[in-house]
């Protein structure tokens, strides 16, 4: 295969956690100088479209339906979309002739994986500490099930696919951040600690409101970059920007609110002393890869309570403080955040413990598995 472009189909999305592994693998392939002909198949309204386009990956949409594990009036319509998605995905795959299908999960991946059966070998990757419903469906058709943690591999006992532990890949470019450049970009001082608040790609209004209850008083002790999520998900960015205008100038300088953090993310992580966020798979993987201490508030009600399981991977290693949302009151958050920021000497050790949780070579491992799978299919 080395004499021609590697034709890779990516199937997955819905959340940032299902998008980041694909971006990491594409970055790894490009860093290796590998000729690559990728195609991303996803939903029209998911975060994967923007991610693919920003990465220069051709993107095609198919009808998709959410796989709910609870009663909903939307379920019949969503179920009807799945066969249509399979038919459309099969047309796309027949025209593209992929070497391998890389499923990163989420309900948007299922039609493409079903359509790919007998057309190309499939690798499906699970980012979380559990096996999600989409992954369990996809694994029935996949040649390889790649998981992020040893404990997750044990959950896959009896799977038809070959199970490998690769880790959850993170873009290597995130490790190239510059703290000084990040502080300059944010307009922050090097004399006060920096707290990075993030709810992930869609934001987290519950976190936003809890931090909002501590503003501007919290800014006496730290500087805050607050990523709220897009206006399509909540109005928090605009609301907090208006509130900021009423503060004294020295406090306004210590607070930045944005909907997204994009190309500057590596510098933001480098500048941050502490992260407050959810415990999605992507967030946990980035914290482990970069060695960042954190306070994590898992999203309640996530399938299988996966975010709590994810968060425990860091908390049990002493790399994070894990707070259930009902316990993460503004008063509790204030005590925890200030307790860590006032003892900044503990933060580097927490960061080192975080680094030990992740697999620094996860992108390389997963890329090797994809290339080997494609090669074995040609032999």
Helices and strands as residue ranges (DSSP letters): E 6-12, H 16-31, E 36-42, H 47-54, E 59-61, H 75-96, E 100-105, G 107-109, H 110-116, E 121-126, H 133-139, E 144-147, H 150-155, E 162-165, G 172-176, H 179-186, E 194-198, H 205-212, G 217-220, E 223-227, H 236-244, H 249-252, E 255-258, H 265-271, E 274-277, H 281-290, E 294-296, G 303-305, H 306-315, E 320-322, H 330-341, H 345-357, H 362-378
